[in-house]
C-alpha cells in the first residue's frame, strides 16, 4: 500500500539499477 507514483518511481529505479548492474558486470568481468 502507498502512493502509486512512488511505487512506480521505485520500480523505475530498480529497473535502471539492474540494467546498469547487468551491463557493468557483463563488460567488466575481465577486470
C-alpha positions, -999 to 999 in steps of 0.1 A, spaced: 0 0 0 10 36 -6 14 62 -33 12 46 -68 36 72 -82 61 65 -55 59 27 -62 63 34 -100 93 55 -93 108 28 -71 102 2 -99 119 25 -124 149 30 -102 152 -7 -96 149 -15 -133 175 11 -141 198 -3 -114 195 -38 -127 202 -27 -162 233 -8 -152 244 -36 -129 239 -61 -158 259 -41 -183 288 -33 -159 292 -68 -146 289 -82 -181 315 -59 -196 339 -57 -166 342 -94 -158 378 -94 -172 389 -65 -150 
